[in-house]
Amino acid sequence: MKDGWREGFIARRNRVLASPRFQRFAARSWLTRRVARGKASALFDLVAGFVYSQTLSAFLEAGMLDRMAAGPVPLDALADHASLPVEATARLLRAAATLDLVEPLAGDRWVLGGAGAALLGNRGIVEMVAHHRLLYADLADPLALLRKGGGGTLGGYWHYAGASGEGDAAEVAGYSALMAASQPLVADQVIDSYRFAAHRRILDVGGGEGAFALQLARRVPEPALAMFDLPAVAARAEARFESAGMADRIAAHGGDFITGPLPQGHDCITLIRILHDHDDAPALRLLRNIHAALPPGGTLVIGEPMADAPGAKRMGDAYFGWYLLAMGSGRPRPAAEIIAMAKTAGFSGARSVSTALPLTTGMVVARR
């Protein structure tokens, strides 16, 4: 009965909203004008979203962000820096200004806007944008990508984790570097939201080049730390720990976390942006491997972008849904589904943990 009422309401609502007569009335009436304009603007943003993204891409590729990092820059100096004609540079800057990337000043000078300044502190976003051209190539024909079942140009970034599970230095370098650069988007959210100091030994599974383990080591001095990933990736992490003076604090282990087994002796295991990279069957195998590696009472901490995140639903099934399809593996999952998977894998209890920025990070904590 409830669904029937809801379907009837939606049908009536959609008939009204689709009516050109109602749209004209809503745009003219002082009661509905503001709402109508807001809806029209949101609809146009859907139409123009790709152009906005390409404006950001051009702005970054032209080196504008770093050139303006220290303060205002004259237009002609920006044109020289970007190797663009002055008028073309002005066109790019005007477009960027509508996205709050820059602001114009007197004397034909330009300075970073609020969004541009925020990008300076989020280099992971800059790295993501830099490789978006691969994603956009895959999305040039989205229906073809769907019919194919995923796995486009972007999938080449992930091919080192294929059938062999071994990989070599050349294969893992690009994707590992991208993940390391973008990891701070998630790492601090996870560390802020869970008391890792309560554990003695922590293993980060799928730890890439060790970005999360390093951040955890800097912020939580108590537990012993280790990471686990493909042998070639673990070797890169080991070199990074050595360079950071953390080789004595963080151990690096190589292997395949899907086929297992995982190193034992840790009372906490973390999965940071890993589960959503895998389809359901391998994801469940991974959870079972983690369950087997943990002692009774051990803890699994999962942190990644999740579907149906409060105030950030587009980032789940829209952005990451397409992104992971192009990668050829995985999908964003709601926290409730991850909790159910953890219980299927043998964990006795699992719960969702709130984070300060669900847009980038959702969390689930499970107990063995």
Contacts in CASP RR format, 6 or more apart in sequence:
PFRMAT RR
TARGET T0000
AUTHOR 0000-0000-0000
METHOD contacts of the structure
MODEL  1
MKDGWREGFIARRNRVLASPRFQRFAARSWLTRRVARGKASALFDLVAGF
VYSQTLSAFLEAGMLDRMAAGPVPLDALADHASLPVEATARLLRAAATLD
LVEPLAGDRWVLGGAGAALLGNRGIVEMVAHHRLLYADLADPLALLRKGG
GGTLGGYWHYAGASGEGDAAEVAGYSALMAASQPLVADQVIDSYRFAAHR
RILDVGGGEGAFALQLARRVPEPALAMFDLPAVAARAEARFESAGMADRI
AAHGGDFITGPLPQGHDCITLIRILHDHDDAPALRLLRNIHAALPPGGTL
VIGEPMADAPGAKRMGDAYFGWYLLAMGSGRPRPAAEIIAMAKTAGFSGA
RSVSTALPLTTGMVVARR
16 22 0 8 1.000
17 23 0 8 1.000
23 36 0 8 1.000
25 32 0 8 1.000
26 32 0 8 1.000
26 33 0 8 1.000
26 35 0 8 1.000
26 36 0 8 1.000
27 33 0 8 1.000
27 36 0 8 1.000
27 37 0 8 1.000
27 40 0 8 1.000
45 52 0 8 1.000
50 136 0 8 1.000
52 99 0 8 1.000
53 129 0 8 1.000
53 132 0 8 1.000
53 136 0 8 1.000
55 92 0 8 1.000
55 95 0 8 1.000
55 96 0 8 1.000
55 99 0 8 1.000
55 101 0 8 1.000
56 96 0 8 1.000
56 99 0 8 1.000
56 101 0 8 1.000
56 129 0 8 1.000
57 129 0 8 1.000
57 130 0 8 1.000
57 132 0 8 1.000
57 133 0 8 1.000
58 92 0 8 1.000
59 65 0 8 1.000
59 92 0 8 1.000
59 96 0 8 1.000
59 101 0 8 1.000
59 102 0 8 1.000
60 119 0 8 1.000
60 126 0 8 1.000
60 129 0 8 1.000
60 130 0 8 1.000
61 130 0 8 1.000
62 81 0 8 1.000
62 82 0 8 1.000
62 84 0 8 1.000
62 89 0 8 1.000
62 92 0 8 1.000
63 81 0 8 1.000
63 82 0 8 1.000
64 78 0 8 1.000
64 81 0 8 1.000
64 82 0 8 1.000
64 92 0 8 1.000
64 93 0 8 1.000
64 96 0 8 1.000
64 101 0 8 1.000
64 102 0 8 1.000
65 112 0 8 1.000
65 116 0 8 1.000
65 119 0 8 1.000
65 120 0 8 1.000
65 126 0 8 1.000
67 73 0 8 1.000
67 77 0 8 1.000
67 78 0 8 1.000
67 81 0 8 1.000
68 78 0 8 1.000
68 102 0 8 1.000
68 110 0 8 1.000
68 111 0 8 1.000
68 112 0 8 1.000
69 112 0 8 1.000
69 120 0 8 1.000
71 111 0 8 1.000
71 112 0 8 1.000
72 105 0 8 1.000
72 109 0 8 1.000
72 110 0 8 1.000
72 111 0 8 1.000
73 81 0 8 1.000
73 109 0 8 1.000
73 110 0 8 1.000
73 111 0 8 1.000
74 107 0 8 1.000
74 108 0 8 1.000
74 109 0 8 1.000
74 110 0 8 1.000
75 86 0 8 1.000
75 89 0 8 1.000
75 90 0 8 1.000
75 93 0 8 1.000
75 108 0 8 1.000
75 109 0 8 1.000
75 110 0 8 1.000
76 86 0 8 1.000
76 108 0 8 1.000
78 89 0 8 1.000
78 93 0 8 1.000
78 110 0 8 1.000
79 85 0 8 1.000
79 86 0 8 1.000
79 88 0 8 1.000
79 89 0 8 1.000
82 89 0 8 1.000
82 92 0 8 1.000
84 92 0 8 1.000
93 102 0 8 1.000
93 104 0 8 1.000
93 110 0 8 1.000
96 102 0 8 1.000
97 103 0 8 1.000
97 104 0 8 1.000
99 115 0 8 1.000
100 113 0 8 1.000
100 114 0 8 1.000
100 115 0 8 1.000
100 116 0 8 1.000
101 112 0 8 1.000
101 113 0 8 1.000
101 114 0 8 1.000
101 115 0 8 1.000
101 116 0 8 1.000
101 119 0 8 1.000
102 110 0 8 1.000
102 111 0 8 1.000
102 112 0 8 1.000
102 113 0 8 1.000
102 116 0 8 1.000
103 110 0 8 1.000
103 111 0 8 1.000
103 112 0 8 1.000
103 113 0 8 1.000
104 110 0 8 1.000
105 111 0 8 1.000
112 120 0 8 1.000
119 125 0 8 1.000
119 126 0 8 1.000
122 184 0 8 1.000
122 185 0 8 1.000
123 181 0 8 1.000
123 184 0 8 1.000
124 181 0 8 1.000
124 182 0 8 1.000
124 183 0 8 1.000
124 184 0 8 1.000
124 185 0 8 1.000
125 182 0 8 1.000
125 185 0 8 1.000
127 178 0 8 1.000
127 181 0 8 1.000
127 182 0 8 1.000
128 178 0 8 1.000
128 182 0 8 1.000
131 154 0 8 1.000
131 157 0 8 1.000
131 178 0 8 1.000
134 153 0 8 1.000
134 154 0 8 1.000
134 157 0 8 1.000
134 326 0 8 1.000
135 154 0 8 1.000
135 322 0 8 1.000
135 323 0 8 1.000
135 326 0 8 1.000
137 153 0 8 1.000
137 154 0 8 1.000
138 145 0 8 1.000
138 151 0 8 1.000
138 152 0 8 1.000
138 153 0 8 1.000
138 154 0 8 1.000
138 326 0 8 1.000
139 145 0 8 1.000
139 322 0 8 1.000
139 326 0 8 1.000
142 322 0 8 1.000
145 151 0 8 1.000
145 152 0 8 1.000
145 322 0 8 1.000
145 325 0 8 1.000
145 326 0 8 1.000
146 325 0 8 1.000
149 325 0 8 1.000
149 328 0 8 1.000
150 325 0 8 1.000
150 326 0 8 1.000
150 328 0 8 1.000
151 325 0 8 1.000
151 326 0 8 1.000
151 327 0 8 1.000
151 328 0 8 1.000
151 329 0 8 1.000
152 326 0 8 1.000
152 327 0 8 1.000
152 328 0 8 1.000
153 326 0 8 1.000
154 323 0 8 1.000
154 326 0 8 1.000
154 327 0 8 1.000
154 328 0 8 1.000
155 326 0 8 1.000
155 327 0 8 1.000
155 328 0 8 1.000
157 174 0 8 1.000
157 175 0 8 1.000
157 178 0 8 1.000
157 327 0 8 1.000
158 175 0 8 1.000
158 277 0 8 1.000
158 327 0 8 1.000
158 328 0 8 1.000
158 329 0 8 1.000
159 171 0 8 1.000
160 167 0 8 1.000
160 168 0 8 1.000
160 171 0 8 1.000
160 172 0 8 1.000
160 175 0 8 1.000
160 230 0 8 1.000
160 232 0 8 1.000
160 233 0 8 1.000
161 167 0 8 1.000
161 230 0 8 1.000
165 230 0 8 1.000
165 255 0 8 1.000
165 256 0 8 1.000
166 230 0 8 1.000
166 231 0 8 1.000
166 232 0 8 1.000
167 230 0 8 1.000
167 231 0 8 1.000
167 232 0 8 1.000
168 232 0 8 1.000
169 232 0 8 1.000
169 235 0 8 1.000
169 236 0 8 1.000
171 232 0 8 1.000
172 230 0 8 1.000
172 232 0 8 1.000
172 233 0 8 1.000
172 236 0 8 1.000
173 236 0 8 1.000
176 208 0 8 1.000
176 209 0 8 1.000
176 233 0 8 1.000
176 236 0 8 1.000
177 209 0 8 1.000
179 208 0 8 1.000
179 209 0 8 1.000
179 211 0 8 1.000
179 273 0 8 1.000
180 208 0 8 1.000
180 209 0 8 1.000
180 210 0 8 1.000
180 211 0 8 1.000
180 240 0 8 1.000
183 211 0 8 1.000
183 212 0 8 1.000
183 215 0 8 1.000
183 272 0 8 1.000
183 273 0 8 1.000
184 211 0 8 1.000
184 215 0 8 1.000
185 360 0 8 1.000
185 361 0 8 1.000
186 212 0 8 1.000
186 272 0 8 1.000
186 273 0 8 1.000
186 303 0 8 1.000
186 304 0 8 1.000
186 305 0 8 1.000
186 360 0 8 1.000
186 361 0 8 1.000
187 211 0 8 1.000
187 212 0 8 1.000
187 215 0 8 1.000
187 216 0 8 1.000
187 272 0 8 1.000
188 215 0 8 1.000
189 303 0 8 1.000
189 355 0 8 1.000
189 356 0 8 1.000
189 357 0 8 1.000
189 360 0 8 1.000
189 361 0 8 1.000
189 362 0 8 1.000
189 363 0 8 1.000
190 212 0 8 1.000
190 270 0 8 1.000
190 272 0 8 1.000
190 301 0 8 1.000
190 303 0 8 1.000
190 355 0 8 1.000
190 361 0 8 1.000
190 363 0 8 1.000
191 215 0 8 1.000
191 216 0 8 1.000
191 219 0 8 1.000
191 220 0 8 1.000
192 355 0 8 1.000
192 356 0 8 1.000
193 353 0 8 1.000
193 354 0 8 1.000
193 355 0 8 1.000
193 356 0 8 1.000
193 363 0 8 1.000
194 301 0 8 1.000
194 353 0 8 1.000
194 363 0 8 1.000
194 365 0 8 1.000
196 202 0 8 1.000
196 216 0 8 1.000
196 220 0 8 1.000
196 223 0 8 1.000
196 268 0 8 1.000
196 301 0 8 1.000
197 220 0 8 1.000
197 222 0 8 1.000
197 223 0 8 1.000
199 223 0 8 1.000
199 267 0 8 1.000
199 268 0 8 1.000
199 299 0 8 1.000
200 223 0 8 1.000
200 224 0 8 1.000
200 267 0 8 1.000
201 223 0 8 1.000
201 224 0 8 1.000
201 225 0 8 1.000
201 226 0 8 1.000
201 265 0 8 1.000
201 266 0 8 1.000
201 267 0 8 1.000
201 268 0 8 1.000
202 216 0 8 1.000
202 223 0 8 1.000
202 224 0 8 1.000
202 225 0 8 1.000
202 226 0 8 1.000
202 266 0 8 1.000
202 267 0 8 1.000
202 268 0 8 1.000
202 269 0 8 1.000
202 270 0 8 1.000
203 225 0 8 1.000
203 226 0 8 1.000
203 227 0 8 1.000
203 228 0 8 1.000
203 253 0 8 1.000
203 262 0 8 1.000
203 263 0 8 1.000
203 266 0 8 1.000
203 268 0 8 1.000
203 269 0 8 1.000
203 270 0 8 1.000
203 293 0 8 1.000
204 210 0 8 1.000
204 212 0 8 1.000
204 213 0 8 1.000
204 216 0 8 1.000
204 225 0 8 1.000
204 226 0 8 1.000
204 227 0 8 1.000
204 228 0 8 1.000
204 269 0 8 1.000
204 270 0 8 1.000
204 272 0 8 1.000
205 227 0 8 1.000
205 228 0 8 1.000
205 229 0 8 1.000
205 257 0 8 1.000
205 262 0 8 1.000
205 269 0 8 1.000
205 270 0 8 1.000
205 271 0 8 1.000
205 274 0 8 1.000
205 286 0 8 1.000
205 290 0 8 1.000
206 227 0 8 1.000
206 228 0 8 1.000
206 229 0 8 1.000
206 233 0 8 1.000
206 257 0 8 1.000
206 271 0 8 1.000
206 272 0 8 1.000
206 274 0 8 1.000
207 213 0 8 1.000
207 227 0 8 1.000
207 228 0 8 1.000
207 229 0 8 1.000
207 233 0 8 1.000
207 237 0 8 1.000
207 272 0 8 1.000
207 274 0 8 1.000
208 227 0 8 1.000
208 229 0 8 1.000
208 233 0 8 1.000
208 234 0 8 1.000
208 236 0 8 1.000
208 237 0 8 1.000
209 233 0 8 1.000
209 236 0 8 1.000
209 237 0 8 1.000
209 240 0 8 1.000
210 227 0 8 1.000
210 237 0 8 1.000
210 240 0 8 1.000
210 241 0 8 1.000
210 250 0 8 1.000
210 252 0 8 1.000
212 227 0 8 1.000
212 270 0 8 1.000
212 272 0 8 1.000
213 225 0 8 1.000
213 226 0 8 1.000
213 227 0 8 1.000
213 237 0 8 1.000
213 241 0 8 1.000
213 250 0 8 1.000
214 240 0 8 1.000
214 241 0 8 1.000
214 244 0 8 1.000
214 246 0 8 1.000
214 250 0 8 1.000
216 225 0 8 1.000
217 225 0 8 1.000
217 246 0 8 1.000
217 249 0 8 1.000
217 250 0 8 1.000
223 268 0 8 1.000
224 249 0 8 1.000
224 251 0 8 1.000
225 249 0 8 1.000
225 250 0 8 1.000
225 251 0 8 1.000
226 250 0 8 1.000
226 251 0 8 1.000
226 252 0 8 1.000
226 253 0 8 1.000
226 263 0 8 1.000
226 266 0 8 1.000
227 234 0 8 1.000
227 237 0 8 1.000
227 250 0 8 1.000
227 251 0 8 1.000
227 252 0 8 1.000
227 253 0 8 1.000
228 234 0 8 1.000
228 253 0 8 1.000
228 254 0 8 1.000
228 255 0 8 1.000
228 257 0 8 1.000
228 262 0 8 1.000
228 263 0 8 1.000
229 237 0 8 1.000
229 254 0 8 1.000
229 255 0 8 1.000
229 257 0 8 1.000
230 254 0 8 1.000
230 255 0 8 1.000
230 256 0 8 1.000
231 254 0 8 1.000
231 255 0 8 1.000
233 254 0 8 1.000
234 252 0 8 1.000
234 253 0 8 1.000
234 254 0 8 1.000
234 255 0 8 1.000
235 252 0 8 1.000
237 252 0 8 1.000
238 247 0 8 1.000
238 252 0 8 1.000
241 247 0 8 1.000
241 249 0 8 1.000
241 250 0 8 1.000
241 252 0 8 1.000
253 263 0 8 1.000
257 274 0 8 1.000
257 286 0 8 1.000
257 289 0 8 1.000
258 278 0 8 1.000
258 282 0 8 1.000
258 285 0 8 1.000
258 286 0 8 1.000
258 289 0 8 1.000
260 289 0 8 1.000
261 289 0 8 1.000
261 292 0 8 1.000
261 293 0 8 1.000
262 269 0 8 1.000
262 289 0 8 1.000
262 290 0 8 1.000
262 292 0 8 1.000
262 293 0 8 1.000
263 293 0 8 1.000
264 293 0 8 1.000
264 295 0 8 1.000
265 293 0 8 1.000
265 295 0 8 1.000
266 293 0 8 1.000
266 294 0 8 1.000
267 294 0 8 1.000
267 295 0 8 1.000
267 297 0 8 1.000
267 298 0 8 1.000
267 299 0 8 1.000
268 298 0 8 1.000
268 299 0 8 1.000
268 300 0 8 1.000
268 301 0 8 1.000
269 290 0 8 1.000
269 293 0 8 1.000
269 294 0 8 1.000
269 299 0 8 1.000
269 300 0 8 1.000
269 301 0 8 1.000
270 300 0 8 1.000
270 301 0 8 1.000
270 302 0 8 1.000
270 303 0 8 1.000
271 286 0 8 1.000
271 290 0 8 1.000
271 300 0 8 1.000
271 301 0 8 1.000
271 302 0 8 1.000
271 303 0 8 1.000
271 304 0 8 1.000
272 303 0 8 1.000
272 304 0 8 1.000
273 303 0 8 1.000
273 304 0 8 1.000
273 305 0 8 1.000
274 286 0 8 1.000
274 304 0 8 1.000
275 283 0 8 1.000
275 286 0 8 1.000
275 287 0 8 1.000
275 302 0 8 1.000
275 304 0 8 1.000
275 333 0 8 1.000
275 338 0 8 1.000
276 304 0 8 1.000
276 305 0 8 1.000
276 306 0 8 1.000
276 320 0 8 1.000
276 324 0 8 1.000
276 330 0 8 1.000
276 331 0 8 1.000
276 332 0 8 1.000
276 333 0 8 1.000
277 324 0 8 1.000
277 327 0 8 1.000
277 329 0 8 1.000
277 330 0 8 1.000
278 286 0 8 1.000
278 329 0 8 1.000
278 330 0 8 1.000
279 329 0 8 1.000
279 330 0 8 1.000
279 331 0 8 1.000
280 341 0 8 1.000
283 330 0 8 1.000
283 341 0 8 1.000
284 341 0 8 1.000
284 344 0 8 1.000
284 345 0 8 1.000
287 300 0 8 1.000
287 341 0 8 1.000
287 342 0 8 1.000
287 344 0 8 1.000
287 345 0 8 1.000
287 347 0 8 1.000
288 345 0 8 1.000
288 346 0 8 1.000
290 300 0 8 1.000
290 345 0 8 1.000
291 300 0 8 1.000
291 345 0 8 1.000
291 346 0 8 1.000
291 347 0 8 1.000
291 368 0 8 1.000
294 300 0 8 1.000
294 368 0 8 1.000
295 368 0 8 1.000
296 368 0 8 1.000
297 367 0 8 1.000
297 368 0 8 1.000
298 367 0 8 1.000
298 368 0 8 1.000
299 365 0 8 1.000
299 366 0 8 1.000
299 367 0 8 1.000
299 368 0 8 1.000
300 342 0 8 1.000
300 347 0 8 1.000
300 365 0 8 1.000
300 366 0 8 1.000
300 367 0 8 1.000
300 368 0 8 1.000
301 363 0 8 1.000
301 364 0 8 1.000
301 365 0 8 1.000
302 338 0 8 1.000
302 342 0 8 1.000
302 363 0 8 1.000
302 364 0 8 1.000
302 365 0 8 1.000
302 366 0 8 1.000
303 361 0 8 1.000
303 362 0 8 1.000
303 363 0 8 1.000
303 364 0 8 1.000
304 361 0 8 1.000
304 362 0 8 1.000
305 315 0 8 1.000
305 316 0 8 1.000
305 320 0 8 1.000
305 332 0 8 1.000
305 359 0 8 1.000
305 360 0 8 1.000
305 361 0 8 1.000
305 362 0 8 1.000
306 316 0 8 1.000
306 332 0 8 1.000
306 333 0 8 1.000
306 334 0 8 1.000
306 335 0 8 1.000
306 338 0 8 1.000
306 358 0 8 1.000
306 362 0 8 1.000
307 313 0 8 1.000
307 316 0 8 1.000
307 317 0 8 1.000
307 320 0 8 1.000
307 332 0 8 1.000
307 333 0 8 1.000
307 334 0 8 1.000
307 337 0 8 1.000
308 316 0 8 1.000
308 317 0 8 1.000
308 334 0 8 1.000
308 335 0 8 1.000
309 315 0 8 1.000
309 316 0 8 1.000
309 358 0 8 1.000
309 359 0 8 1.000
309 362 0 8 1.000
310 358 0 8 1.000
311 358 0 8 1.000
311 359 0 8 1.000
312 358 0 8 1.000
312 359 0 8 1.000
315 359 0 8 1.000
315 360 0 8 1.000
316 332 0 8 1.000
317 332 0 8 1.000
320 331 0 8 1.000
320 332 0 8 1.000
321 331 0 8 1.000
321 332 0 8 1.000
324 330 0 8 1.000
324 331 0 8 1.000
324 332 0 8 1.000
325 331 0 8 1.000
333 341 0 8 1.000
335 352 0 8 1.000
335 362 0 8 1.000
335 363 0 8 1.000
335 364 0 8 1.000
336 352 0 8 1.000
338 350 0 8 1.000
338 364 0 8 1.000
339 350 0 8 1.000
339 351 0 8 1.000
339 352 0 8 1.000
339 364 0 8 1.000
339 366 0 8 1.000
342 349 0 8 1.000
342 350 0 8 1.000
342 364 0 8 1.000
342 366 0 8 1.000
343 349 0 8 1.000
343 350 0 8 1.000
346 368 0 8 1.000
347 366 0 8 1.000
347 367 0 8 1.000
347 368 0 8 1.000
348 367 0 8 1.000
348 368 0 8 1.000
349 366 0 8 1.000
349 367 0 8 1.000
350 364 0 8 1.000
350 365 0 8 1.000
350 366 0 8 1.000
350 367 0 8 1.000
351 364 0 8 1.000
351 365 0 8 1.000
351 366 0 8 1.000
352 362 0 8 1.000
352 363 0 8 1.000
352 364 0 8 1.000
353 362 0 8 1.000
353 363 0 8 1.000
353 364 0 8 1.000
353 365 0 8 1.000
354 363 0 8 1.000
355 361 0 8 1.000
355 362 0 8 1.000
355 363 0 8 1.000
END
